[in-house]
Amino acid sequence: MPLINLQTSAPSPDRATVDGLLLDLSAKLARHLGKPESYVMTAFRGDVPMTFGGTADAPVCYVEVKSIGTMTPAQTAAMSAEFCSLIEAAIAVPKARIYIEFADAERHLWGWNGGTFA
């Protein structure tokens, strides 16, 4: 049910780097939300044409974090700090050029296995 969807204008690094970043984000998202990692999904897209602050001359990253339930302000603040640091270290996108959107989903709006979580 939790999802991290990351897209960046930075060149895609080697597969091992991407896999390592996604696995790290998966484990940390599960821990922050107190949910089983067996339900966490992560995705990565590199080389996406993007701008930030009216420029395309430096890498930028947009991250969606979605989950069923309510994420508290303390949780989103902690996740933003940790995820930005991980992303900056893994793919060299400065924290100041990363946006993270946190979205709570209602159970009936999240499908899985032919049904929903409602």
C-alpha positions as CSV (number, residue, x, y, z in Angstrom):
1,M,0.0,0.0,0.0
2,P,2.8,2.6,0.6
3,L,4.4,3.8,-2.6
4,I,7.5,5.9,-3.4
5,N,7.6,7.0,-7.0
6,L,10.8,8.9,-7.8
7,Q,11.5,10.7,-11.1
8,T,14.6,12.7,-11.8
9,S,16.3,14.6,-14.6
10,A,19.6,13.2,-13.4
11,P,21.0,10.5,-15.6
12,S,20.1,7.0,-14.5
13,P,22.9,5.5,-12.6
14,D,23.9,1.8,-12.9
15,R,21.2,-0.8,-11.9
16,A,22.9,-1.7,-8.7
17,T,22.8,2.0,-7.5
18,V,19.1,2.3,-8.4
19,D,18.2,-1.1,-6.8
20,G,20.1,-0.1,-3.6
21,L,18.4,3.3,-3.4
22,L,14.9,1.7,-4.0
23,L,15.5,-1.0,-1.4
24,D,16.8,1.6,1.1
25,L,13.8,3.8,0.5
26,S,11.4,0.8,0.8
27,A,12.8,-0.2,4.2
28,K,12.8,3.3,5.6
29,L,9.2,4.0,4.4
30,A,8.0,0.9,6.0
31,R,9.7,1.8,9.3
32,H,8.5,5.4,9.2
33,L,4.9,4.3,8.6
34,G,4.9,1.2,10.8
35,K,3.7,-0.9,7.9
36,P,5.0,-4.2,6.6
37,E,7.6,-3.8,3.9
38,S,5.9,-6.6,2.0
39,Y,3.3,-4.1,0.9
40,V,5.7,-1.3,-0.1
41,M,6.3,-0.4,-3.7
42,T,9.1,1.7,-5.1
43,A,9.7,3.0,-8.6
44,F,12.5,5.0,-10.3
45,R,12.7,6.9,-13.6
46,G,15.8,8.8,-14.6
47,D,16.6,11.1,-17.5
48,V,13.2,12.7,-17.3
49,P,13.1,16.2,-18.8
50,M,12.4,18.5,-15.9
51,T,12.9,22.0,-14.7
52,F,13.1,23.6,-11.2
53,G,13.1,27.3,-10.5
54,G,13.0,28.1,-14.2
55,T,16.2,26.2,-15.0
56,A,17.0,22.9,-16.5
57,D,20.8,23.2,-16.0
58,A,21.0,21.2,-12.7
59,P,19.4,17.9,-11.8
60,V,16.0,17.9,-10.1
61,C,13.9,15.2,-8.5
62,Y,10.2,14.8,-7.8
63,V,9.1,12.1,-5.3
64,E,5.6,10.9,-4.6
65,V,5.0,9.2,-1.3
66,K,1.5,7.7,-1.0
67,S,0.0,5.6,1.8
68,I,-3.4,4.5,3.2
69,G,-4.1,6.3,6.4
70,T,-2.8,9.5,7.8
71,M,0.8,10.7,7.8
72,T,1.4,13.1,10.6
73,P,3.4,16.3,10.2
74,A,6.2,14.7,12.3
75,Q,6.3,11.7,10.1
76,T,6.5,13.7,6.8
77,A,9.2,16.0,8.2
78,A,11.3,13.0,9.2
79,M,10.7,11.3,5.9
80,S,11.6,14.4,3.9
81,A,14.9,14.8,5.8
82,E,15.9,11.2,5.4
83,F,14.7,10.6,1.9
84,C,16.3,13.9,0.6
85,S,19.6,12.8,2.1
86,L,19.4,9.4,0.6
87,I,18.6,10.7,-2.8
88,E,21.3,13.3,-2.7
89,A,23.9,10.7,-1.8
90,A,22.8,8.2,-4.4
91,I,22.1,10.3,-7.5
92,A,23.7,13.7,-6.7
93,V,20.5,15.7,-6.8
94,P,20.9,18.6,-4.3
95,K,18.3,18.6,-1.5
96,A,17.2,22.1,-2.5
97,R,16.2,20.7,-5.9
98,I,14.0,17.9,-4.6
99,Y,10.2,18.1,-4.0
100,I,8.4,15.4,-2.2
101,E,4.6,15.1,-2.3
102,F,3.0,13.2,0.6
103,A,-0.5,12.0,-0.1
104,D,-2.9,10.0,2.2
105,A,-5.2,7.7,0.4
106,E,-8.5,6.4,1.6
107,R,-8.8,2.6,1.7
108,H,-11.5,2.4,-1.1
109,L,-9.2,4.4,-3.4
110,W,-6.3,2.0,-3.3
111,G,-6.7,-1.2,-5.3
112,W,-4.7,-4.5,-4.9
113,N,-5.2,-8.1,-5.9
114,G,-8.4,-7.5,-7.7
115,G,-10.0,-5.5,-4.9
116,T,-9.4,-2.6,-2.6
117,F,-8.2,-2.2,1.0
118,A,-11.7,-1.1,2.0
